[in-house]
Amino acid sequence: MVIHQTMKGNTMKIHHTKYKQNYKNYILNCIELDCNGNVLKTDEDKINYIFDRFYSEYKWKIERIGKYQSMSEWLSGLALDIPFYYEDIIKLAIEMGSLDANASDKLKEKVQSNYFNFMANVILGFEPKQLKQVA
């Protein structure tokens, strides 16, 4: 899997509001087609696709364990085409600005072990307001 470099030369951690926006852009850029092969052109279409799919596949789970944990589990099942190998996760974190390039191995392990929870938090952060109240 090729990581799209959006922050060329960035080796230092940046403010969370900036790196979360970087992750949002990255996630939306990973989505090109819906399940029927239709091209998704706008961010709004891609966001609706994510949440339509998530709720149709995991609504039963949300009712049992909550939306955040359900989203994390959904992502860990590789529902979206985001990195999932250790090295790719660390490379992405550095490129997005959420991890220093010279971070300790202990910190890298923490980033990797919390990755799907973090990505769930990012995605739920751009959930449309009308959906937040539904589930």
matplotlib code that plots the C-alpha trace (Angstrom):
import matplotlib.pyplot as plt

x = [0.0, 1.3, 0.9, 0.0, 2.4, 0.4, 3.0, 6.3, 9.3, 7.2, 9.1, 7.7, 4.4, 2.0, -1.1, -3.9, -6.4, -4.0, -3.1, -6.8, -7.6, -4.8, -6.2, -9.7, -8.3, -6.3, -9.3, -11.5, -8.8, -8.7, -12.4, -13.1, -16.0, -19.1, -20.0, -21.7, -18.6, -20.0, -17.4, -17.7, -16.7, -17.3, -16.3, -20.0, -20.6, -17.7, -18.7, -22.3, -20.9, -18.8, -21.7, -24.3, -22.1, -21.1, -24.7, -26.0, -23.2, -22.9, -26.1, -26.8, -23.3, -23.8, -26.8, -24.7, -21.3, -21.7, -20.8, -17.1, -16.2, -18.2, -16.5, -13.1, -14.0, -15.5, -12.2, -10.1, -12.1, -10.6, -13.9, -12.0, -8.8, -6.5, -3.1, -3.1, 0.4, 2.7, 5.2, 2.5, 0.7, 3.8, 4.7, 1.2, 1.4, 4.6, 3.3, 0.1, 2.1, 0.7, 4.1, 7.7, 9.9, 12.4, 9.8, 10.8, 9.8, 7.6, 5.6, 5.4, 4.0, 1.4, 0.4, 0.1, -2.0, -4.4, -4.6, -8.1, -9.5, -7.8, -9.1, -12.6, -12.3, -11.2, -14.1, -16.7, -15.5, -16.7, -20.0, -22.9, -25.0, -28.2, -26.6, -25.2, -28.6, -29.9, -27.5]
y = [0.0, 3.4, 6.2, 9.5, 12.1, 15.2, 16.9, 16.7, 17.0, 17.0, 15.2, 17.0, 16.5, 19.3, 20.6, 18.0, 20.3, 20.3, 16.6, 15.6, 17.6, 15.8, 12.5, 13.5, 14.5, 11.3, 9.1, 10.8, 10.5, 6.8, 6.5, 6.6, 4.3, 3.1, -0.6, -0.5, 0.9, 4.4, 7.2, 9.4, 12.8, 15.1, 14.9, 15.0, 11.9, 10.1, 11.0, 9.8, 6.6, 5.9, 6.4, 4.7, 1.7, 1.8, 2.0, -0.6, -3.1, -2.3, -0.8, -3.9, -3.6, 0.1, -0.7, -3.2, -1.6, 2.0, 4.0, 4.7, 1.0, -0.2, 2.2, 1.0, -2.6, -1.9, -0.2, -3.0, -5.4, -3.4, -1.8, 1.1, 1.1, 2.6, 1.3, -1.6, -2.9, -1.6, 0.1, 1.8, 3.0, 4.6, 6.1, 7.6, 9.0, 10.8, 12.1, 13.4, 15.1, 13.2, 11.5, 12.8, 11.0, 10.3, 8.9, 6.1, 2.6, 2.6, 5.6, 4.0, 0.8, 3.0, 4.7, 1.4, -0.3, 2.7, 3.2, 2.0, 3.8, 7.0, 6.6, 5.9, 9.2, 11.1, 9.7, 10.2, 13.8, 14.5, 12.6, 14.7, 16.2, 14.6, 11.1, 11.8, 12.1, 8.9, 6.4]
z = [0.0, -0.9, 1.6, 0.0, 1.3, 2.2, 4.4, 2.5, 4.8, 8.0, 10.7, 13.8, 15.6, 14.9, 16.7, 16.9, 15.1, 12.1, 12.1, 12.5, 9.4, 7.6, 8.6, 7.5, 4.1, 3.9, 4.7, 2.2, -0.5, 0.1, -1.0, -4.7, -5.3, -3.5, -3.2, -6.6, -8.3, -8.7, -8.5, -5.3, -6.4, -3.4, 0.3, 1.2, -0.9, 0.6, 4.2, 3.5, 2.0, 5.1, 7.5, 5.4, 5.2, 8.8, 10.1, 7.7, 8.7, 12.4, 13.7, 15.8, 17.4, 18.1, 20.2, 22.3, 22.8, 21.6, 18.4, 19.2, 20.0, 17.1, 14.7, 16.0, 15.4, 12.0, 10.9, 12.4, 10.1, 7.2, 6.2, 4.6, 2.6, 5.2, 6.4, 8.8, 8.9, 11.7, 9.5, 7.3, 10.4, 11.8, 8.4, 8.1, 11.6, 10.8, 7.5, 9.0, 11.8, 14.8, 15.5, 15.5, 13.0, 15.8, 18.3, 20.6, 19.9, 23.0, 21.6, 18.1, 19.7, 21.6, 18.3, 16.5, 19.3, 19.5, 15.8, 15.1, 18.2, 16.9, 13.4, 14.8, 16.8, 13.6, 11.5, 14.1, 14.4, 10.9, 11.2, 9.8, 12.7, 11.5, 11.9, 15.3, 16.7, 15.0, 16.6]

ax = plt.figure().add_subplot(projection="3d")
ax.plot(x, y, z, "-o")
ax.set_aspect("equal")
plt.show()
